[in-house]
Amino acid sequence: MSLNLVGVATKPQALKGQFRIKPEILNLKEFKKFTHLTIDNKEYNVEAVTLRDTFVIVKLNGVDTCEQA
């Protein structure tokens, strides 16, 4: 399986385990198609994606607090 860099996690967003991603891809709508993301060689299922003008907010399964994000 090959991995592609789609963005960089920058900081937690709110208190429910969401975090911001600074995208490395031009079409932010591509994030809506992702069913899983790999962070530090660990794969997570994507629960929700919210698109903003210059960043993406992502909620991953199993990441439920600000500290985990």
DOZALUM-924221 format. One record per atom (N, C-alpha, C, O): atom name; residue in one letter; x, y, z; chain. Coordinates in nm, 4 decimals, decimal comma, padded with zeros to 6 digits. Example, Ala and Ser with C-alpha at 12.3 -4.5 7.8 and 13.67 -1.06 7.14 Angstrom:
> N_A_01,3190_-00,5690_00,7800_A
> CA_A_01,2300_-00,4500_00,7800_A
> C_A_01,3200_-00,3300_00,7800_A
> O_A_01,4236_-00,3319_00,8465_A
> N_S_01,2850_-00,2250_00,7080_A
> CA_S_01,3670_-00,1060_00,7140_A
> C_S_01,2900_00,0030_00,7870_A
> O_S_01,3409_00,1138_00,8039_A
END
This chain:
> N_M_00,0846_-00,1179_00,0000_A
> CA_M_00,0000_00,0000_00,0000_A
> C_M_00,0890_00,1241_00,0000_A
> O_M_00,1827_00,1333_00,0794_A
> N_S_00,0609_00,2174_-00,0868_A
> CA_S_00,1381_00,3406_-00,0904_A
> C_S_00,0626_00,4504_-00,0151_A
> O_S_-00,0603_00,4564_-00,0170_A
> N_L_00,1385_00,5355_00,0501_A
> CA_L_00,0804_00,6467_00,1248_A
> C_L_00,1119_00,7764_00,0537_A
> O_L_00,2217_00,7940_00,0009_A
> N_N_00,0153_00,8679_00,0520_A
> CA_N_00,0336_00,9996_-00,0070_A
> C_N_00,0075_01,1057_00,0980_A
> O_N_-00,0889_01,0959_00,1739_A
> N_L_00,0923_01,2068_00,1030_A
> CA_L_00,0730_01,3182_00,1952_A
> C_L_-00,0404_01,4055_00,1429_A
> O_L_-00,0314_01,4610_00,0334_A
> N_V_-00,1468_01,4174_00,2212_A
> CA_V_-00,2604_01,5012_00,1812_A
> C_V_-00,2721_01,6253_00,2676_A
> O_V_-00,3452_01,7182_00,2334_A
> N_G_-00,1997_01,6276_00,3811_A
> CA_G_-00,2053_01,7434_00,4687_A
> C_G_-00,1251_01,7202_00,5951_A
> O_G_-00,0716_01,6120_00,6193_A
> N_V_-00,1186_01,8265_00,6754_A
> CA_V_-00,0445_01,8227_00,8007_A
> C_V_-00,1393_01,8612_00,9132_A
> O_V_-00,2034_01,9662_00,9076_A
> N_A_-00,1484_01,7763_01,0156_A
> CA_A_-00,2304_01,8083_01,1324_A
> C_A_-00,1657_01,9244_01,2061_A
> O_A_-00,0471_01,9193_01,2389_A
> N_T_-00,2439_02,0296_01,2323_A
> CA_T_-00,1860_02,1492_01,2926_A
> C_T_-00,2224_02,1696_01,4384_A
> O_T_-00,1355_02,2018_01,5194_A
> N_K_-00,3525_02,1510_01,4747_A
> CA_K_-00,3906_02,1709_01,6143_A
> C_K_-00,5306_02,1152_01,6384_A
> O_K_-00,6080_02,0972_01,5444_A
> N_P_-00,5629_02,0878_01,7655_A
> CA_P_-00,6983_02,0412_01,7974_A
> C_P_-00,8021_02,1478_01,7652_A
> O_P_-00,7726_02,2673_01,7654_A
> N_Q_-00,9235_02,1028_01,7376_A
> CA_Q_-01,0360_02,1923_01,7084_A
> C_Q_-01,1500_02,1507_01,8007_A
> O_Q_-01,2009_02,0393_01,7885_A
> N_A_-01,1905_02,2362_01,8912_A
> CA_A_-01,2982_02,2102_01,9870_A
> C_A_-01,2529_02,1044_02,0881_A
> O_A_-01,1329_02,0824_02,1052_A
> N_L_-01,3472_02,0397_02,1543_A
> CA_L_-01,3133_01,9491_02,2639_A
> C_L_-01,3504_01,8040_02,2376_A
> O_L_-01,3352_01,7203_02,3265_A
> N_K_-01,3983_01,7719_02,1192_A
> CA_K_-01,4501_01,6375_02,0923_A
> C_K_-01,3575_01,5517_02,0066_A
> O_K_-01,4032_01,4572_01,9423_A
> N_G_-01,2283_01,5832_02,0049_A
> CA_G_-01,1331_01,5008_01,9320_A
> C_G_-01,1124_01,5410_01,7874_A
> O_G_-01,0428_01,4716_01,7134_A
> N_Q_-01,1711_01,6511_01,7464_A
> CA_Q_-01,1492_01,6988_01,6100_A
> C_Q_-01,0170_01,7734_01,6041_A
> O_Q_-00,9686_01,8238_01,7055_A
> N_F_-00,9585_01,7804_01,4845_A
> CA_F_-00,8369_01,8582_01,4674_A
> C_F_-00,8321_01,9170_01,3275_A
> O_F_-00,9001_01,8709_01,2358_A
> N_R_-00,7505_02,0192_01,3139_A
> CA_R_-00,7342_02,0883_01,1857_A
> C_R_-00,6231_02,0244_01,1045_A
> O_R_-00,5221_01,9789_01,1582_A
> N_I_-00,6445_02,0224_00,9740_A
> CA_I_-00,5420_01,9768_00,8804_A
> C_I_-00,5154_02,0887_00,7810_A
> O_I_-00,6075_02,1422_00,7193_A
> N_K_-00,3880_02,1232_00,7665_A
> CA_K_-00,3460_02,2156_00,6616_A
> C_K_-00,3260_02,1309_00,5365_A
> O_K_-00,2342_02,0489_00,5320_A
> N_P_-00,4099_02,1490_00,4352_A
> CA_P_-00,4052_02,0599_00,3191_A
> C_P_-00,2815_02,0805_00,2314_A
> O_P_-00,2310_02,1917_00,2159_A
> N_E_-00,2359_01,9712_00,1758_A
> CA_E_-00,1272_01,9720_00,0780_A
> C_E_-00,1808_01,9415_-00,0614_A
> O_E_-00,1041_01,9352_-00,1575_A
> N_I_-00,3123_01,9224_-00,0728_A
> CA_I_-00,3756_01,8986_-00,2023_A
> C_I_-00,4617_02,0195_-00,2357_A
> O_I_-00,5098_02,0882_-00,1456_A
> N_L_-00,4812_02,0457_-00,3626_A
> CA_L_-00,5529_02,1655_-00,4051_A
> C_L_-00,7040_02,1542_-00,3908_A
> O_L_-00,7701_02,2516_-00,3547_A
> N_N_-00,7588_02,0380_-00,4182_A
> CA_N_-00,9032_02,0200_-00,4139_A
> C_N_-00,9447_01,9676_-00,2767_A
> O_N_-00,9347_01,8477_-00,2505_A
> N_L_-00,9913_02,0570_-00,1889_A
> CA_L_-01,0285_02,0173_-00,0536_A
> C_L_-01,1438_01,9177_-00,0511_A
> O_L_-01,1583_01,8430_00,0457_A
> N_K_-01,2249_01,9153_-00,1544_A
> CA_K_-01,3380_01,8227_-00,1597_A
> C_K_-01,2922_01,6773_-00,1619_A
> O_K_-01,3703_01,5875_-00,1304_A
> N_E_-01,1677_01,6532_-00,1984_A
> CA_E_-01,1133_01,5178_-00,1967_A
> C_E_-01,1161_01,4592_-00,0552_A
> O_E_-01,1276_01,3377_-00,0392_A
> N_F_-01,1057_01,5440_00,0474_A
> CA_F_-01,1076_01,4958_00,1846_A
> C_F_-01,2392_01,4264_00,2175_A
> O_F_-01,2414_01,3350_00,3000_A
> N_K_-01,3479_01,4676_00,1552_A
> CA_K_-01,4787_01,4062_00,1791_A
> C_K_-01,4829_01,2609_00,1318_A
> O_K_-01,5661_01,1832_00,1785_A
> N_K_-01,3946_01,2239_00,0401_A
> CA_K_-01,3916_01,0881_-00,0150_A
> C_K_-01,3118_00,9908_00,0706_A
> O_K_-01,3244_00,8695_00,0540_A
> N_F_-01,2298_01,0423_00,1621_A
> CA_F_-01,1431_00,9554_00,2415_A
> C_F_-01,2241_00,8795_00,3459_A
> O_F_-01,3049_00,9383_00,4178_A
> N_T_-01,2019_00,7489_00,3537_A
> CA_T_-01,2670_00,6670_00,4560_A
> C_T_-01,1715_00,6363_00,5708_A
> O_T_-01,2149_00,5988_00,6797_A
> N_H_-01,0414_00,6522_00,5466_A
> CA_H_-00,9423_00,6334_00,6522_A
> C_H_-00,8202_00,7208_00,6244_A
> O_H_-00,7915_00,7559_00,5099_A
> N_L_-00,7493_00,7549_00,7315_A
> CA_L_-00,6258_00,8314_00,7229_A
> C_L_-00,5203_00,7611_00,8061_A
> O_L_-00,5529_00,6955_00,9051_A
> N_T_-00,3951_00,7738_00,7674_A
> CA_T_-00,2844_00,7167_00,8428_A
> C_T_-00,2033_00,8294_00,9043_A
> O_T_-00,1579_00,9208_00,8354_A
> N_I_-00,1862_00,8207_01,0356_A
> CA_I_-00,1090_00,9207_01,1097_A
> C_I_-00,0084_00,8453_01,1955_A
> O_I_-00,0461_00,7573_01,2728_A
> N_D_00,1188_00,8791_01,1822_A
> CA_D_00,2259_00,8110_01,2570_A
> C_D_00,2161_00,6593_01,2431_A
> O_D_00,2269_00,5861_01,3415_A
> N_N_00,1957_00,6136_01,1207_A
> CA_N_00,1877_00,4711_01,0870_A
> C_N_00,0707_00,3982_01,1525_A
> O_N_00,0713_00,2753_01,1592_A
> N_K_-00,0285_00,4707_01,2005_A
> CA_K_-00,1495_00,4108_01,2563_A
> C_K_-00,2684_00,4555_01,1720_A
> O_K_-00,2853_00,5742_01,1438_A
> N_E_-00,3504_00,3583_01,1322_A
> CA_E_-00,4645_00,3879_01,0458_A
> C_E_-00,5903_00,4147_01,1295_A
> O_E_-00,6200_00,3421_01,2244_A
> N_Y_-00,6633_00,5203_01,0921_A
> CA_Y_-00,7869_00,5596_01,1604_A
> C_Y_-00,8999_00,5669_01,0596_A
> O_Y_-00,8786_00,6059_00,9448_A
> N_N_-01,0207_00,5295_01,1019_A
> CA_N_-01,1399_00,5496_01,0193_A
> C_N_-01,1872_00,6929_01,0367_A
> O_N_-01,1879_00,7457_01,1479_A
> N_V_-01,2265_00,7553_00,9271_A
> CA_V_-01,2739_00,8937_00,9295_A
> C_V_-01,4223_00,8945_00,9666_A
> O_V_-01,5034_00,8289_00,9012_A
> N_E_-01,4576_00,9689_01,0715_A
> CA_E_-01,5976_00,9834_01,1128_A
> C_E_-01,6637_01,1016_01,0444_A
> O_E_-01,7779_01,0919_00,9995_A
> N_A_-01,5918_01,2141_01,0363_A
> CA_A_-01,6510_01,3359_00,9793_A
> C_A_-01,5422_01,4260_00,9234_A
> O_A_-01,4293_01,4282_00,9726_A
> N_V_-01,5784_01,4999_00,8200_A
> CA_V_-01,4889_01,5977_00,7581_A
> C_V_-01,5683_01,7262_00,7366_A
> O_V_-01,6777_01,7241_00,6801_A
> N_T_-01,5120_01,8378_00,7821_A
> CA_T_-01,5725_01,9683_00,7609_A
> C_T_-01,4733_02,0539_00,6830_A
> O_T_-01,3585_02,0701_00,7244_A
> N_L_-01,5174_02,1081_00,5714_A
> CA_L_-01,4303_02,1901_00,4874_A
> C_L_-01,4438_02,3368_00,5254_A
> O_L_-01,5548_02,3864_00,5448_A
> N_R_-01,3319_02,4056_00,5358_A
> CA_R_-01,3264_02,5496_00,5566_A
> C_R_-01,2523_02,6106_00,4374_A
> O_R_-01,2113_02,5384_00,3466_A
> N_D_-01,2353_02,7413_00,4372_A
> CA_D_-01,1707_02,8065_00,3231_A
> C_D_-01,0262_02,7612_00,3024_A
> O_D_-00,9856_02,7326_00,1898_A
> N_T_-00,9488_02,7548_00,4104_A
> CA_T_-00,8064_02,7257_00,3954_A
> C_T_-00,7605_02,6026_00,4730_A
> O_T_-00,6419_02,5697_00,4702_A
> N_F_-00,8514_02,5338_00,5421_A
> CA_F_-00,8144_02,4154_00,6177_A
> C_F_-00,9321_02,3186_00,6243_A
> O_F_-01,0429_02,3498_00,5806_A
> N_V_-00,9056_02,2009_00,6798_A
> CA_V_-01,0063_02,0960_00,6913_A
> C_V_-01,0124_02,0541_00,8379_A
> O_V_-00,9089_02,0426_00,9036_A
> N_I_-01,1332_02,0312_00,8892_A
> CA_I_-01,1509_01,9794_01,0243_A
> C_I_-01,1902_01,8330_01,0113_A
> O_I_-01,2843_01,7992_00,9395_A
> N_V_-01,1168_01,7454_01,0818_A
> CA_V_-01,1385_01,6019_01,0706_A
> C_V_-01,1674_01,5430_01,2084_A
> O_V_-01,1064_01,5809_01,3084_A
> N_K_-01,2621_01,4493_01,2109_A
> CA_K_-01,2906_01,3699_01,3312_A
> C_K_-01,2624_01,2250_01,2959_A
> O_K_-01,3172_01,1720_01,1992_A
> N_L_-01,1759_01,1605_01,3753_A
> CA_L_-01,1371_01,0223_01,3516_A
> C_L_-01,1978_00,9314_01,4576_A
> O_L_-01,2145_00,9718_01,5727_A
> N_N_-01,2305_00,8097_01,4188_A
> CA_N_-01,2833_00,7105_01,5110_A
> C_N_-01,1773_00,6773_01,6150_A
> O_N_-01,0629_00,6489_01,5795_A
> N_G_-01,2137_00,6804_01,7431_A
> CA_G_-01,1200_00,6489_01,8505_A
> C_G_-01,0455_00,7693_01,9041_A
> O_G_-00,9733_00,7568_02,0030_A
> N_V_-01,0604_00,8848_01,8428_A
> CA_V_-00,9997_01,0088_01,8924_A
> C_V_-01,1156_01,0936_01,9425_A
> O_V_-01,1866_01,1571_01,8645_A
> N_D_-01,1337_01,0933_02,0775_A
> CA_D_-01,2550_01,1518_02,1337_A
> C_D_-01,2326_01,2692_02,2267_A
> O_D_-01,3289_01,3272_02,2769_A
> N_T_-01,1066_01,3057_02,2508_A
> CA_T_-01,0802_01,4193_02,3389_A
> C_T_-00,9810_01,5137_02,2726_A
> O_T_-00,9131_01,4782_02,1763_A
> N_C_-00,9746_01,6341_02,3266_A
> CA_C_-00,8804_01,7341_02,2772_A
> C_C_-00,7357_01,6844_02,2945_A
> O_C_-00,6505_01,7092_02,2092_A
> N_E_-00,7096_01,6152_02,4037_A
> CA_E_-00,5744_01,5655_02,4311_A
> C_E_-00,5317_01,4592_02,3306_A
> O_E_-00,4149_01,4535_02,2921_A
> N_Q_-00,6256_01,3748_02,2879_A
> CA_Q_-00,5929_01,2708_02,1904_A
> C_Q_-00,5697_01,3303_02,0516_A
> O_Q_-00,4907_01,2778_01,9731_A
> N_A_-00,6383_01,4388_02,0228_A
> CA_A_-00,6246_01,5024_01,8918_A
> C_A_-00,4906_01,5692_01,8835_A
> O_A_-00,4578_01,6293_01,7811_A
END
